[in-house]
């Protein structure tokens, strides 16, 4: 299967939420194929710092950097470390969560259940692969991963099938795993492949995506200057729930207090002001052009002058 170009989701809406100005510094914490970065650089004479853990994304970014007169800087690393990778306060942070189309469509990356390839799923070059988890985790751990990260109703059944299959021979390819899952999960009426949720769960576990998101939101809070803007595009309920909770918590007092009583000294001041209370979702035209946008949600907020809270996002 030929890899398709990555189409940035909610691109115009994200640029509008970030509102870059001339001279601003913007962090694109999930650079990917540079779609958001390019739109930001075209919207204003700003500087963009693109961060990505995928060496292929960084290589692609370096090839396009010459178009922007030194205004695009690439950094290989995790967006959860952006406060250590970026040495200044910035005016905006963009996060486009999840896997990019090139990662998904290149069989050799091991993300896809539609094209057979090595069972890898790593966004970078380090750490355990999906094959390591599938062949070494016990049945209860596999069940937890598939249930909690993939939201798979038949998680226990899938885990049992994986353990049985690997008892005969190691599961080393995406095709093998997809067939195992399809044999354990009933086909749904909506036409979604039965392997979808299990592959999502394993990918999230391999890349610690929810932990990275928690660290990334807290890091963005630390490096955004007062008045700076944060925009996050998520693609499934686990991500969106985490972003929603973070912004809801950070945009109100940490604990409810009576309006007749003074604010306790240990209460924390809000660090963000919501731009929209409800997420922005793709319109019919975008959904027709890019079906992968169907579950996308954009949430955005403006940084206040209050000090950042300690620790990661809850």
URQUI-V113999 format. One record per residue. N is the residue number from 1. RES is the residue in one small letter. SS is DSSP state (H for helix, E for strand, C for the rest). PSI is psi in degrees with one decimal (* if undefined). BURIAL is 1 if it has 24 or more other ideal C-beta (glycine too) atoms within 12 Angstrom, else 0. Layout:
n: <N,N>
res: <RES,RES>
ss: <SS,SS>
psi: <PSI,PSI>
burial: <BURIAL,BURIAL>
This chain:
n: <1,2,3,4,5,6,7,8,9,10,11,12,13,14,15,16,17,18,19,20,21,22,23,24,25,26,27,28,29,30,31,32,33,34,35,36,37,38,39,40,41,42,43,44,45,46,47,48,49,50,51,52,53,54,55,56,57,58,59,60,61,62,63,64,65,66,67,68,69,70,71,72,73,74,75,76,77,78,79,80,81,82,83,84,85,86,87,88,89,90,91,92,93,94,95,96,97,98,99,100,101,102,103,104,105,106,107,108,109,110,111,112,113,114,115,116,117,118,119,120,121,122,123,124,125,126,127,128,129,130,131,132,133,134,135,136,137,138,139,140,141,142,143,144,145,146,147,148,149,150,151,152,153,154,155,156,157,158,159,160,161,162,163,164,165,166,167,168,169,170,171,172,173,174,175,176,177,178,179,180,181,182,183,184,185,186,187,188,189,190,191,192,193,194,195,196,197,198,199,200,201,202,203,204,205,206,207,208,209,210,211,212,213,214,215,216,217,218,219,220,221,222,223,224,225,226,227,228,229,230,231,232,233,234,235,236,237,238,239,240,241,242,243,244,245,246,247,248,249,250,251,252,253,254,255,256,257,258,259,260,261,262,263,264,265,266,267,268,269,270,271,272,273,274,275,276,277,278,279,280,281,282,283,284,285,286,287,288,289,290,291,292,293,294,295,296,297,298,299,300,301,302,303,304,305,306,307,308,309,310,311,312,313,314>
res: <x,x,x,x,x,x,x,x,x,x,x,x,x,x,x,x,x,x,x,x,x,x,x,x,x,x,x,x,x,x,x,x,x,x,x,x,x,x,x,x,x,x,x,x,x,x,x,x,x,x,x,x,x,x,x,x,x,x,x,x,x,x,x,x,x,x,x,x,x,x,x,x,x,x,x,x,x,x,x,x,x,x,x,x,x,x,x,x,x,x,x,x,x,x,x,x,x,x,x,x,x,x,x,x,x,x,x,x,x,x,x,x,x,x,x,x,x,x,x,x,x,x,x,x,x,x,x,x,x,x,x,x,x,x,x,x,x,x,x,x,x,x,x,x,x,x,x,x,x,x,x,x,x,x,x,x,x,x,x,x,x,x,x,x,x,x,x,x,x,x,x,x,x,x,x,x,x,x,x,x,x,x,x,x,x,x,x,x,x,x,x,x,x,x,x,x,x,x,x,x,x,x,x,x,x,x,x,x,x,x,x,x,x,x,x,x,x,x,x,x,x,x,x,x,x,x,x,x,x,x,x,x,x,x,x,x,x,x,x,x,x,x,x,x,x,x,x,x,x,x,x,x,x,x,x,x,x,x,x,x,x,x,x,x,x,x,x,x,x,x,x,x,x,x,x,x,x,x,x,x,x,x,x,x,x,x,x,x,x,x,x,x,x,x,x,x,x,x,x,x,x,x,x,x,x,x,x,x,x,x,x,x,x,x>
ss: <C,C,C,C,C,C,C,C,C,C,H,H,H,H,H,H,H,H,C,C,C,C,C,C,E,E,E,E,C,C,C,C,C,C,H,H,H,H,H,H,H,H,H,C,C,C,E,E,E,E,E,E,C,C,H,H,H,H,H,H,H,H,H,H,H,H,H,H,C,C,C,E,E,E,E,E,C,C,H,H,H,H,H,H,H,C,C,C,C,E,E,E,E,E,E,E,C,C,C,C,H,H,H,H,H,C,H,H,H,C,C,C,C,C,C,C,C,E,C,C,C,C,C,C,C,C,C,C,C,H,H,H,H,H,H,H,C,C,H,H,H,H,H,H,H,H,H,H,C,C,C,C,C,C,H,H,H,H,H,H,H,H,H,H,H,H,H,H,C,C,C,C,E,H,H,H,H,H,H,H,H,H,H,H,C,C,C,C,C,C,C,C,C,C,C,H,H,H,H,H,H,H,H,H,H,H,H,C,H,H,H,H,H,H,H,H,H,H,H,H,H,H,H,E,E,E,E,E,E,E,E,E,E,E,C,C,H,H,H,H,H,H,H,H,H,H,H,H,H,H,C,C,C,C,C,C,C,C,C,C,C,C,C,C,C,C,C,C,C,C,C,E,E,E,C,C,C,C,C,E,C,C,C,H,H,H,H,H,H,C,H,H,H,C,C,C,E,E,E,E,E,E,E,C,C,C,C,C,C,C,C,C,C,C>
psi: <127.0,139.4,135.7,157.7,145.8,125.8,111.7,134.9,141.9,41.8,-52.5,-38.9,-36.5,-45.0,-40.9,-39.4,-35.9,-26.3,58.2,144.9,164.6,132.5,-7.3,157.2,124.6,134.7,121.5,96.7,-12.6,72.5,-43.6,-121.2,12.4,14.5,-45.7,-41.9,-44.5,-42.5,-37.6,-42.4,-29.2,-23.8,-25.5,163.3,65.3,169.9,135.0,129.5,112.7,125.2,134.7,142.2,-12.5,115.0,-31.4,-36.7,-41.8,-41.7,-41.8,-41.1,-38.6,-33.5,-28.8,-10.0,-30.8,-18.6,-13.3,25.1,44.2,7.7,-6.3,121.3,133.3,137.0,123.2,122.0,-176.1,141.3,-19.5,-15.6,16.6,-28.3,-17.2,-25.3,-23.3,127.0,26.8,165.7,146.3,166.9,-15.4,151.7,128.9,135.0,120.2,100.1,165.4,-161.4,144.8,161.6,-43.2,-40.0,-42.9,-37.4,-16.7,110.4,-33.2,-17.7,-18.1,23.0,-25.0,139.6,-1.0,-20.2,129.6,136.0,177.5,142.1,82.7,-75.7,8.1,133.6,-25.4,-159.6,9.5,156.7,-177.5,147.5,171.3,-35.1,-38.0,-43.9,-48.0,-36.1,-10.7,-26.8,144.4,172.3,-38.7,-38.0,-41.2,-42.4,-44.5,-45.9,-47.4,-35.2,-49.4,-37.2,-30.1,-10.4,40.9,117.7,-30.6,34.4,-45.6,-39.8,-42.2,-45.0,-42.5,-39.8,-37.8,-46.1,-39.8,-42.8,-41.9,-16.7,-26.8,-39.1,147.2,145.5,111.1,-8.8,158.5,-34.7,-43.9,-49.6,-42.4,-41.7,-38.2,-46.3,-43.8,-29.5,-14.8,-20.0,128.9,144.7,133.9,160.1,-21.4,-3.1,-1.3,134.8,134.2,-21.3,-9.9,-52.3,-37.4,-40.5,-39.2,-46.5,-44.6,-40.4,-43.0,-40.2,-44.7,-42.4,4.3,49.7,-38.0,-36.1,-40.1,-39.7,-43.3,-47.2,-37.6,-39.6,-42.7,-37.2,-40.0,-40.0,-36.8,-32.8,-8.5,130.9,157.4,130.9,-8.1,157.9,141.4,130.1,128.5,123.7,120.9,163.3,-1.7,166.8,-32.2,-45.0,-50.5,-38.9,-40.3,-43.0,-44.6,-45.2,-42.4,-49.9,-34.9,-42.1,-45.1,-11.4,7.6,171.2,147.8,-26.7,142.0,137.0,157.8,140.9,-11.9,-6.2,152.6,152.9,127.5,147.3,-27.3,6.3,152.2,135.3,148.6,136.7,-9.1,151.2,124.4,138.6,-44.1,138.0,-32.4,148.9,153.5,133.7,158.5,147.6,176.6,-38.0,-43.6,-39.9,-36.8,-36.2,-27.9,89.0,-24.3,-8.9,-2.1,-31.0,9.3,143.8,136.4,126.9,141.3,153.1,162.1,134.4,132.7,-174.3,-3.0,148.4,147.9,146.0,156.6,150.1,178.7,166.4,140.3,*>
burial: <0,0,0,0,0,1,1,1,1,1,1,0,1,1,1,0,1,1,1,1,0,0,0,1,1,1,1,1,1,1,1,1,1,1,1,1,1,1,1,1,1,0,1,0,0,1,1,1,1,1,1,1,1,1,0,1,1,1,0,1,1,0,0,1,1,0,0,1,0,0,1,1,1,1,1,1,1,1,1,1,1,1,1,0,1,1,0,0,1,1,1,1,1,1,1,1,1,1,1,1,1,1,1,1,1,1,1,0,1,1,1,1,1,0,0,0,1,1,1,1,1,1,1,1,0,0,0,0,1,1,1,0,1,1,1,0,1,0,0,0,0,1,1,0,1,1,1,0,1,1,0,1,0,1,1,0,1,1,1,1,1,1,1,0,1,1,0,0,0,0,1,0,1,1,0,1,1,1,0,1,1,1,0,1,1,0,0,0,0,0,0,0,0,1,1,1,1,1,1,1,1,1,1,1,1,1,1,1,1,1,0,1,1,1,1,1,1,1,1,1,1,1,1,1,1,0,0,1,1,1,1,1,1,1,1,1,0,1,1,1,0,1,1,1,0,1,1,1,1,1,1,1,0,0,0,0,0,0,0,0,0,0,0,0,0,0,0,1,0,1,1,1,1,1,1,0,0,0,1,1,0,1,0,0,0,0,0,0,0,1,0,1,1,0,1,1,1,1,1,1,1,1,1,1,0,0,0,1,1,0,0,0,1,0>
